[in-house]
Protein backbone atom coordinates (compact mmCIF):
# COMPACT_ATOMS: atom_id res chain seq x y z
CA UNK A 1 0.00 0.00 0.00
CA UNK A 2 2.85 2.36 0.93
CA UNK A 3 4.56 1.62 -2.37
CA UNK A 4 1.36 2.36 -4.34
CA UNK A 5 0.98 5.68 -2.54
CA UNK A 6 4.58 6.58 -3.39
CA UNK A 7 3.93 5.78 -7.04
CA UNK A 8 0.78 7.94 -7.04
CA UNK A 9 2.62 10.82 -5.34
CA UNK A 10 5.45 10.58 -7.89
CA UNK A 11 2.95 10.61 -10.79
CA UNK A 12 1.20 13.65 -9.30
CA UNK A 13 4.55 15.43 -8.99
CA UNK A 14 5.43 14.54 -12.58
CA UNK A 15 2.04 15.80 -13.80
CA UNK A 16 2.43 19.00 -11.79
CA UNK A 17 5.92 19.49 -13.19
CA UNK A 18 4.65 18.96 -16.74
CA UNK A 19 1.82 21.46 -16.17
CA UNK A 20 4.30 24.01 -14.82
CA UNK A 21 6.48 23.49 -17.89
CA UNK A 22 3.49 24.16 -20.16
CA UNK A 23 2.63 27.25 -18.10
CA UNK A 24 6.20 28.55 -18.53
CA UNK A 25 6.03 27.94 -22.28
CA UNK A 26 2.69 29.75 -22.52
CA UNK A 27 3.98 32.69 -20.47
CA UNK A 28 7.08 32.89 -22.67
CA UNK A 29 4.93 32.87 -25.81
CA UNK A 30 2.64 35.56 -24.39
CA UNK A 31 5.65 37.67 -23.36
CA UNK A 32 7.16 37.32 -26.84
CA UNK A 33 3.84 38.31 -28.44
CA UNK A 34 3.54 41.33 -26.15
CA UNK A 35 7.13 42.37 -26.87
CA UNK A 36 6.52 42.06 -30.60
CA UNK A 37 3.40 44.20 -30.30
CA UNK A 38 5.26 46.85 -28.30
CA UNK A 39 8.14 46.87 -30.82
CA UNK A 40 5.65 47.24 -33.70
CA UNK A 41 3.96 50.18 -31.95
CA UNK A 42 7.33 51.78 -31.26
CA UNK A 43 8.34 51.35 -34.90
CA UNK A 44 5.04 52.88 -36.03
CA UNK A 45 5.55 55.89 -33.79
CA UNK A 46 9.14 56.23 -35.03
CA UNK A 47 7.96 56.13 -38.66
CA UNK A 48 5.28 58.71 -37.91
CA UNK A 49 7.85 60.95 -36.27
CA UNK A 50 10.24 60.65 -39.23
CA UNK A 51 7.45 61.42 -41.71
CA UNK A 52 6.38 64.36 -39.57
CA UNK A 53 9.94 65.71 -39.62
CA UNK A 54 10.07 65.25 -43.41
CA UNK A 55 6.76 67.07 -43.72
CA UNK A 56 7.93 70.02 -41.61
CA UNK A 57 11.25 70.18 -43.50
CA UNK A 58 9.43 70.26 -46.85
CA UNK A 59 7.05 72.97 -45.64
CA UNK A 60 9.96 74.99 -44.23
CA UNK A 61 11.71 74.79 -47.58
CA UNK A 62 8.61 75.89 -49.51
CA UNK A 63 7.69 78.76 -47.18
CA UNK A 64 11.27 79.75 -46.21
CA UNK A 65 10.25 79.76 -42.55
CA UNK A 66 11.01 77.48 -39.62
CA UNK A 67 8.24 74.92 -39.14
CA UNK A 68 8.70 72.44 -36.27
CA UNK A 69 5.13 71.84 -35.08
CA UNK A 70 1.64 71.54 -36.51
CA UNK A 71 0.87 74.91 -34.98
CA UNK A 72 3.70 76.37 -37.06
CA UNK A 73 2.31 74.58 -40.10
CA UNK A 74 -1.18 76.06 -39.57
CA UNK A 75 0.30 79.55 -39.55
CA UNK A 76 1.79 79.09 -43.04
CA UNK A 77 -1.70 78.90 -44.63
CA UNK A 78 -0.33 76.99 -47.60
CA UNK A 79 -2.58 76.70 -50.67
CA UNK A 80 -4.22 73.29 -50.96
CA UNK A 81 -2.39 72.39 -54.17
CA UNK A 82 1.00 73.04 -52.49
CA UNK A 83 0.01 70.89 -49.53
CA UNK A 84 -0.86 68.03 -51.92
CA UNK A 85 2.50 68.39 -53.64
CA UNK A 86 4.22 68.12 -50.24
CA UNK A 87 2.14 65.05 -49.37
CA UNK A 88 3.43 63.36 -52.55
CA UNK A 89 6.99 64.50 -51.87
CA UNK A 90 7.00 62.99 -48.37
CA UNK A 91 4.80 59.90 -48.70
CA UNK A 92 4.80 58.81 -52.34
CA UNK A 93 6.50 55.51 -53.05
CA UNK A 94 7.49 55.79 -56.73
CA UNK A 95 6.80 52.07 -57.15
CA UNK A 96 3.10 52.86 -56.82
CA UNK A 97 1.44 54.62 -59.74
CA UNK A 98 -1.20 56.07 -57.40
CA UNK A 99 0.02 59.22 -55.68
CA UNK A 100 -1.06 59.68 -52.02
CA UNK A 101 -2.54 63.08 -52.92
CA UNK A 102 -4.94 61.37 -55.35
CA UNK A 103 -7.29 60.62 -52.46
CA UNK A 104 -7.39 64.23 -51.18
CA UNK A 105 -9.02 65.77 -54.23
CA UNK A 106 -12.69 66.69 -54.26
CA UNK A 107 -13.65 63.94 -56.71
CA UNK A 108 -11.24 61.24 -55.57
CA UNK A 109 -12.53 57.69 -55.45
CA UNK A 110 -13.10 56.35 -51.94
CA UNK A 111 -11.27 53.17 -51.00
CA UNK A 112 -14.21 51.57 -49.28
CA UNK A 113 -14.01 49.35 -46.19
CA UNK A 114 -14.31 45.57 -46.17
CA UNK A 115 -18.05 45.82 -45.50
CA UNK A 116 -20.40 47.40 -48.03
CA UNK A 117 -23.94 48.14 -46.77
CA UNK A 118 -26.61 46.09 -48.53
CA UNK A 119 -28.07 49.14 -50.25
CA UNK A 120 -24.75 49.69 -52.02
CA UNK A 121 -24.75 46.12 -53.27
CA UNK A 122 -28.25 46.86 -54.57
CA UNK A 123 -26.73 49.70 -56.59
CA UNK A 124 -24.34 47.16 -58.12
CA UNK A 125 -27.19 44.81 -58.96
CA UNK A 126 -29.20 47.61 -60.59
CA UNK A 127 -26.16 48.71 -62.58
CA UNK A 128 -25.58 45.17 -63.80
CA UNK A 129 -29.23 44.95 -64.82
CA UNK A 130 -29.02 48.22 -66.72
CA UNK A 131 -25.96 47.16 -68.71
CA UNK A 132 -27.48 43.81 -69.67
CA UNK A 133 -24.85 41.73 -67.91
CA UNK A 134 -25.59 38.05 -67.61
CA UNK A 135 -25.15 37.16 -63.95
CA UNK A 136 -23.36 33.92 -64.71
CA UNK A 137 -20.62 35.78 -66.57
CA UNK A 138 -19.55 37.58 -63.41
CA UNK A 139 -19.10 34.39 -61.39
CA UNK A 140 -19.91 36.30 -58.22
CA UNK A 141 -23.04 36.42 -56.11
CA UNK A 142 -24.71 39.56 -54.79
CA UNK A 143 -24.34 40.28 -51.05
CA UNK A 144 -21.44 37.78 -50.87
CA UNK A 145 -17.86 38.18 -49.71
CA UNK A 146 -16.75 37.85 -53.33
CA UNK A 147 -18.86 40.85 -54.36
CA UNK A 148 -17.35 43.04 -51.66
CA UNK A 149 -13.81 41.93 -52.45
CA UNK A 150 -14.24 42.42 -56.21
CA UNK A 151 -15.85 45.84 -55.74
CA UNK A 152 -12.98 47.11 -53.62
CA UNK A 153 -10.41 45.80 -56.08
CA UNK A 154 -12.25 47.55 -58.92
CA UNK A 155 -12.10 50.92 -57.16
CA UNK A 156 -8.37 50.55 -56.56
CA UNK A 157 -7.93 49.58 -60.22
CA UNK A 158 -9.83 52.69 -61.39
CA UNK A 159 -7.54 54.83 -59.21
CA UNK A 160 -4.46 53.13 -60.72
CA UNK A 161 -5.66 53.45 -64.33
CA UNK A 162 -6.64 57.10 -63.90
CA UNK A 163 -3.31 57.85 -62.22
CA UNK A 164 -1.40 56.16 -65.05
CA UNK A 165 -3.23 58.46 -67.49
CA UNK A 166 -2.29 61.49 -65.41
CA UNK A 167 -5.90 62.19 -64.40
CA UNK A 168 -6.27 64.57 -61.44
CA UNK A 169 -9.63 64.15 -59.62
CA UNK A 170 -10.24 67.85 -59.12
CA UNK A 171 -12.89 67.38 -61.81
CA UNK A 172 -15.54 64.68 -62.05
CA UNK A 173 -14.91 61.56 -64.13
CA UNK A 174 -16.84 62.13 -67.34
CA UNK A 175 -18.82 59.95 -69.71
CA UNK A 176 -15.90 60.20 -72.15
CA UNK A 177 -13.51 58.85 -69.47
CA UNK A 178 -15.77 55.85 -68.86
CA UNK A 179 -16.08 55.18 -72.60
CA UNK A 180 -12.29 55.46 -72.96
CA UNK A 181 -11.91 52.92 -70.14
CA UNK A 182 -14.30 50.50 -71.86
CA UNK A 183 -12.64 50.65 -75.28
CA UNK A 184 -9.07 50.59 -73.94
CA UNK A 185 -9.79 47.50 -71.85
CA UNK A 186 -11.81 45.76 -74.56
CA UNK A 187 -9.29 46.34 -77.35
CA UNK A 188 -6.00 46.77 -75.50
CA UNK A 189 -4.28 49.46 -73.44
CA UNK A 190 -1.27 51.52 -74.43
CA UNK A 191 1.63 49.11 -73.86
CA UNK A 192 3.51 51.38 -71.46
CA UNK A 193 0.45 51.94 -69.25
CA UNK A 194 -0.49 48.27 -69.45
CA UNK A 195 3.01 47.27 -68.33
CA UNK A 196 2.93 49.67 -65.36
CA UNK A 197 -0.40 48.23 -64.18
CA UNK A 198 0.85 44.65 -64.54
CA UNK A 199 4.26 45.32 -62.95
CA UNK A 200 2.56 46.92 -59.96
CA UNK A 201 0.08 44.01 -59.79
CA UNK A 202 -3.05 46.03 -60.48
CA UNK A 203 -3.56 43.73 -63.48
CA UNK A 204 -2.76 40.04 -63.57
CA UNK A 205 -1.55 39.99 -67.19
CA UNK A 206 -0.95 42.16 -70.24
CA UNK A 207 -3.76 42.59 -72.73
CA UNK A 208 -7.50 43.30 -72.76
CA UNK A 209 -9.94 42.54 -69.95
CA UNK A 210 -12.76 40.06 -70.30
CA UNK A 211 -15.93 41.96 -71.11
CA UNK A 212 -17.50 40.66 -67.89
CA UNK A 213 -14.64 42.24 -65.93
CA UNK A 214 -15.10 45.57 -67.73
CA UNK A 215 -18.81 45.55 -66.91
CA UNK A 216 -18.16 44.77 -63.27
CA UNK A 217 -15.57 47.54 -62.98
CA UNK A 218 -18.01 50.02 -64.51
CA UNK A 219 -20.68 48.83 -62.08
CA UNK A 220 -18.29 49.31 -59.15
CA UNK A 221 -17.52 52.87 -60.25
CA UNK A 222 -21.26 53.47 -60.49
CA UNK A 223 -21.62 52.51 -56.82
CA UNK A 224 -19.13 55.20 -55.81
CA UNK A 225 -20.99 57.88 -57.77
CA UNK A 226 -24.30 56.85 -56.22
CA UNK A 227 -22.80 56.79 -52.73
CA UNK A 228 -21.35 60.27 -53.23
CA UNK A 229 -24.55 61.49 -54.93
CA UNK A 230 -22.51 62.72 -57.89
CA UNK A 231 -23.91 62.83 -61.44
CA UNK A 232 -23.35 59.27 -62.65
CA UNK A 233 -21.76 58.90 -66.13
CA UNK A 234 -22.00 55.10 -65.88
CA UNK A 235 -25.77 55.33 -66.29
CA UNK A 236 -25.49 57.38 -69.48
CA UNK A 237 -27.34 55.87 -72.44
CA UNK A 238 -24.18 55.97 -74.59
CA UNK A 239 -22.28 53.89 -72.03
CA UNK A 240 -25.10 51.35 -71.87
CA UNK A 241 -25.33 51.20 -75.66
CA UNK A 242 -21.58 50.62 -76.08
CA UNK A 243 -21.59 47.79 -73.52
CA UNK A 244 -24.57 46.17 -75.25
CA UNK A 245 -22.86 46.40 -78.66
CA UNK A 246 -19.63 44.95 -77.29
CA UNK A 247 -21.65 42.08 -75.81
CA UNK A 248 -22.98 41.32 -79.29
CA UNK A 249 -19.54 41.69 -80.88
CA UNK A 250 -17.70 39.40 -78.47
CA UNK A 251 -20.64 37.04 -78.01
CA UNK A 252 -19.96 36.60 -74.30
CA UNK A 253 -22.80 34.13 -73.88
CA UNK A 254 -20.31 31.41 -74.84
CA UNK A 255 -18.23 29.78 -72.09
CA UNK A 256 -14.84 31.49 -71.88
CA UNK A 257 -12.99 28.33 -70.83
CA UNK A 258 -13.34 24.65 -71.68
CA UNK A 259 -15.43 22.46 -69.41
CA UNK A 260 -13.90 19.67 -67.32
CA UNK A 261 -16.27 16.82 -68.07
CA UNK A 262 -16.13 13.37 -66.44
CA UNK A 263 -13.49 11.93 -68.75
CA UNK A 264 -11.12 14.87 -68.22
CA UNK A 265 -11.78 14.77 -64.47
CA UNK A 266 -10.84 11.09 -64.35
CA UNK A 267 -7.58 11.82 -66.18
CA UNK A 268 -6.80 14.52 -63.61
CA UNK A 269 -7.61 12.19 -60.71
CA UNK A 270 -5.27 9.56 -62.17
CA UNK A 271 -2.36 11.98 -61.63
CA UNK A 272 -3.01 11.93 -57.87
CA UNK A 273 -0.78 9.47 -55.98
CA UNK A 274 -0.51 8.57 -52.29
CA UNK A 275 1.28 11.64 -50.94
CA UNK A 276 -0.67 13.96 -48.66
CA UNK A 277 -0.80 16.70 -51.33
CA UNK A 278 -2.17 14.15 -53.84
CA UNK A 279 -4.85 13.03 -51.38
CA UNK A 280 -5.79 16.66 -50.81
CA UNK A 281 -5.93 17.51 -54.52
CA UNK A 282 -8.09 14.46 -55.22
CA UNK A 283 -10.48 15.49 -52.46
CA UNK A 284 -10.63 19.09 -53.72
CA UNK A 285 -11.32 18.08 -57.34
CA UNK A 286 -14.07 15.65 -56.37
CA UNK A 287 -15.57 17.96 -53.74
CA UNK A 288 -15.67 20.82 -56.25
CA UNK A 289 -16.97 18.79 -59.19
CA UNK A 290 -19.13 16.15 -57.52
CA UNK A 291 -21.05 18.40 -55.13
CA UNK A 292 -22.46 20.47 -57.97
CA UNK A 293 -19.55 22.46 -59.34
CA UNK A 294 -18.46 24.57 -56.41
CA UNK A 295 -16.83 27.94 -57.00
CA UNK A 296 -13.29 28.66 -55.83
CA UNK A 297 -14.36 30.68 -52.81
CA UNK A 298 -16.81 27.98 -51.75
CA UNK A 299 -13.95 25.47 -51.69
CA UNK A 300 -11.51 27.68 -49.79
CA UNK A 301 -14.16 28.80 -47.27
CA UNK A 302 -15.46 25.27 -46.62
CA UNK A 303 -15.33 24.51 -42.89
CA UNK A 304 -15.74 21.42 -40.75
CA UNK A 305 -18.61 22.96 -38.76
CA UNK A 306 -20.74 22.86 -41.92
CA UNK A 307 -19.86 19.24 -42.74
CA UNK A 308 -22.15 16.48 -41.46
CA UNK A 309 -21.17 12.81 -41.65
CA UNK A 310 -24.00 10.36 -42.22
CA UNK A 311 -24.12 6.83 -40.69
CA UNK A 312 -23.51 5.16 -44.06
CA UNK A 313 -20.20 7.03 -44.48
CA UNK A 314 -21.49 9.74 -46.78
CA UNK A 315 -21.66 13.48 -46.00
CA UNK A 316 -23.82 16.51 -46.42
CA UNK A 317 -22.27 19.97 -46.63
CA UNK A 318 -24.16 23.18 -45.87
CA UNK A 319 -23.16 26.22 -47.89
CA UNK A 320 -23.71 28.98 -45.32
CA UNK A 321 -25.75 32.12 -45.83
CA UNK A 322 -23.72 34.97 -47.29
CA UNK A 323 -21.35 32.76 -49.28
CA UNK A 324 -23.45 32.09 -52.37
CA UNK A 325 -26.92 32.18 -50.93
CA UNK A 326 -29.15 34.38 -48.79
CA UNK A 327 -31.17 31.43 -47.48
CA UNK A 328 -31.32 31.70 -43.68
CA UNK A 329 -30.19 28.10 -43.15
CA UNK A 330 -27.89 27.99 -46.14
CA UNK A 331 -28.12 25.34 -48.85
CA UNK A 332 -27.28 21.68 -48.20
CA UNK A 333 -25.57 19.57 -50.86
CA UNK A 334 -24.82 15.82 -50.69
CA UNK A 335 -21.34 14.29 -50.90
CA UNK A 336 -21.72 10.67 -51.94
CA UNK A 337 -19.80 7.71 -53.28
CA UNK A 338 -16.35 8.55 -54.67
CA UNK A 339 -16.64 12.15 -53.47
CA UNK A 340 -17.33 11.06 -49.88
CA UNK A 341 -14.49 8.51 -49.91
CA UNK A 342 -11.95 11.05 -51.22
CA UNK A 343 -13.00 13.57 -48.59
CA UNK A 344 -12.79 10.99 -45.80
CA UNK A 345 -9.32 9.93 -46.98
CA UNK A 346 -8.18 13.56 -46.76
CA UNK A 347 -9.68 14.14 -43.31
CA UNK A 348 -8.14 10.91 -41.99
CA UNK A 349 -4.71 11.56 -43.53
CA UNK A 350 -4.57 15.22 -42.46
CA UNK A 351 -6.18 14.73 -39.00
CA UNK A 352 -8.35 17.78 -39.63
CA UNK A 353 -11.26 17.89 -37.17
CA UNK A 354 -12.15 21.59 -37.09
CA UNK A 355 -11.59 24.83 -38.97
CA UNK A 356 -11.07 24.96 -42.71
CA UNK A 357 -11.35 21.65 -44.56
CA UNK A 358 -8.73 22.31 -47.24
CA UNK A 359 -5.28 23.62 -46.26
CA UNK A 360 -1.89 24.09 -47.85
CA UNK A 361 0.58 21.19 -47.56
CA UNK A 362 4.27 21.87 -46.94
CA UNK A 363 7.15 19.77 -48.27
CA UNK A 364 7.44 17.82 -45.02
CA UNK A 365 3.72 16.96 -45.34
CA UNK A 366 2.82 19.34 -42.53
CA UNK A 367 -0.34 21.41 -42.89
CA UNK A 368 -0.29 25.17 -43.44
CA UNK A 369 -2.95 27.85 -43.61
CA UNK A 370 -6.20 27.79 -45.56
CA UNK A 371 -6.03 27.89 -49.34
CA UNK A 372 -6.82 30.98 -51.41
CA UNK A 373 -8.98 31.02 -54.57
CA UNK A 374 -5.85 31.39 -56.73
CA UNK A 375 -4.50 28.17 -55.12
CA UNK A 376 -7.53 26.30 -56.44
CA UNK A 377 -6.82 27.54 -59.97
CA UNK A 378 -3.19 26.42 -59.63
CA UNK A 379 -4.23 22.96 -58.43
CA UNK A 380 -6.66 22.54 -61.34
CA UNK A 381 -4.11 23.62 -63.92
CA UNK A 382 -1.29 21.58 -62.41
CA UNK A 383 -3.40 18.41 -62.57
CA UNK A 384 -4.53 19.21 -66.12
CA UNK A 385 -0.93 19.67 -67.23
CA UNK A 386 0.12 16.39 -65.60
CA UNK A 387 -2.77 14.67 -67.37
CA UNK A 388 -1.50 15.94 -70.73
CA UNK A 389 -3.97 18.76 -71.39
CA UNK A 390 -3.25 22.37 -72.34
CA UNK A 391 -3.97 23.84 -68.92
CA UNK A 392 -4.30 27.37 -70.33
CA UNK A 393 -7.54 26.39 -72.04
CA UNK A 394 -9.18 25.70 -68.68
CA UNK A 395 -9.90 27.56 -65.44
CA UNK A 396 -11.20 26.77 -61.96
CA UNK A 397 -14.69 27.55 -63.33
CA UNK A 398 -14.19 24.59 -65.71
CA UNK A 399 -15.11 22.27 -62.82
CA UNK A 400 -18.47 24.01 -62.44
CA UNK A 401 -19.25 24.19 -66.16
CA UNK A 402 -18.02 20.61 -66.59
CA UNK A 403 -20.39 19.25 -63.95
CA UNK A 404 -23.33 20.98 -65.65
CA UNK A 405 -22.25 19.86 -69.13
CA UNK A 406 -21.89 16.25 -67.93
CA UNK A 407 -25.34 16.40 -66.35
CA UNK A 408 -26.74 17.61 -69.68
CA UNK A 409 -24.95 14.82 -71.51
CA UNK A 410 -26.58 12.24 -69.22
CA UNK A 411 -29.99 13.94 -69.44
CA UNK A 412 -30.22 14.66 -65.72
CA UNK A 413 -33.24 16.83 -64.85
CA UNK A 414 -32.32 20.51 -65.01
CA UNK A 415 -34.14 21.13 -61.69
CA UNK A 416 -31.89 18.58 -59.92
CA UNK A 417 -28.78 20.15 -61.42
CA UNK A 418 -29.83 23.65 -60.36
CA UNK A 419 -30.50 22.41 -56.82
CA UNK A 420 -26.82 21.48 -56.55
CA UNK A 421 -25.27 24.34 -58.50
CA UNK A 422 -27.56 26.88 -56.74
CA UNK A 423 -28.31 28.64 -60.04
CA UNK A 424 -31.47 30.74 -59.86
CA UNK A 425 -31.79 31.39 -63.59
CA UNK A 426 -32.49 28.62 -66.11
CA UNK A 427 -31.09 30.87 -68.86
CA UNK A 428 -27.76 31.15 -67.04
CA UNK A 429 -27.30 27.40 -66.60
CA UNK A 430 -28.55 26.30 -70.03
CA UNK A 431 -25.48 27.59 -71.90
CA UNK A 432 -23.43 24.93 -70.08
CA UNK A 433 -26.14 22.28 -69.88
CA UNK A 434 -26.70 22.35 -73.64
CA UNK A 435 -22.97 22.00 -74.43
CA UNK A 436 -23.11 18.19 -74.28
CA UNK A 437 -26.85 17.47 -74.13
CA UNK A 438 -27.28 18.60 -77.75
CA UNK A 439 -25.43 15.43 -78.82
CA UNK A 440 -28.31 13.37 -77.39
CA UNK A 441 -30.96 15.16 -79.45
CA UNK A 442 -33.19 12.42 -80.84
CA UNK A 443 -33.77 14.37 -84.05
CA UNK A 444 -30.05 14.49 -84.84
CA UNK A 445 -30.01 11.24 -86.85
CA UNK A 446 -33.00 11.83 -89.09
CA UNK A 447 -30.74 11.64 -92.15
CA UNK A 448 -29.72 8.05 -91.35
PyMOL commands that set and color helices and strands:
alter all, ss='L'
color gray80, all
select helices_A, chain A and resi 2-63+70-76+80-91+100-104+118-130+135-138+145-164+175-187+191-199+211-228+233-235+237-250+262-269+276-290+296-300+304-306+337-350+373-386+391-393+397-409+414-421+426-440
alter helices_A, ss='H'
color red, helices_A
select strands_A, chain A and resi 307-309+315-319+331-335+359-361+367-370
alter strands_A, ss='S'
color yellow, strands_A
deselect
rebuild
show_as cartoon
